[in-house]
């Protein structure tokens, strides 16, 4: 039966008082009822806990304690999850409609892959919404050889995927790419042609520097022996900027903290 499939939804949050309630409500309002909702809080200090406590009786599990980063927190959620499939909806994200999980479950039943994903919509500060997520046949080569192309807010992970490996906590923002790449370099993902979630501009992946994204992408590809393409032109552009800035510092001597801050902003450090 449809309701036999159990889905664990995990929300990782730290100081998300401005958005966590919308996330919680979007999950608790789902018409599909075999959902286990887990919240992992990283010892918030801004009122997040008070909001979580309002809904604690509707949660399968929640905890508030220090962690070593987002992927450490996600691993905590994985370890307590008992669902057949796992979905991560964090505090800047929310499900698109009350029936979306009901619509997704038929795709997960008898799914031949351990990874299935749909689309997300990014909501920019201007109010503009942009859809993100393409069929696996279109993005497969670029995902494996270039960069992350699957929206994590719309990615359903089979519990079996995490039996051998969980997230590498040394990553700041692309631990999901690392884990998925290990599986998808030899397997196919299943594309679900539905918009699963929405997220506001300002999430962690929007705050991280381009250099960190490039560095962590290559780190994952080297780990999984993906060598098809040399680093992109963006690597060389960044390197040229860095060489130029270092040359300026050598010529003009010590640079104050205010100027260092400006330089880092200039090169997107």
LINCOR-V671507 format. One record per run of one state. SS is the DSSP state (alpha for helix, beta for strand, coil for the rest). FROM is the first residue (numbers start at 0). TO is the last residue. If there is no record, write none. Layout:
[[SS FROM TO] [SS FROM TO]]
//
This chain:
[[coil 0 0] [alpha 1 3] [coil 4 5] [beta 6 12] [coil 13 18] [alpha 19 27] [coil 28 33] [beta 34 40] [coil 41 46] [alpha 47 53] [coil 54 54] [alpha 55 57] [coil 58 59] [beta 60 63] [coil 64 68] [alpha 69 79] [coil 80 83] [beta 84 87] [coil 88 91] [beta 92 94] [coil 95 98] [alpha 99 107] [coil 108 113] [beta 114 122] [coil 123 127] [beta 128 131] [coil 132 134] [alpha 135 144] [coil 145 150] [alpha 151 153] [beta 154 157] [coil 158 159] [alpha 160 163] [coil 164 173] [alpha 174 183] [coil 184 188] [beta 189 199] [coil 200 202] [alpha 203 206] [coil 207 208] [alpha 209 222] [coil 223 231] [alpha 232 251] [coil 252 255] [alpha 256 265] [coil 266 268]]
//
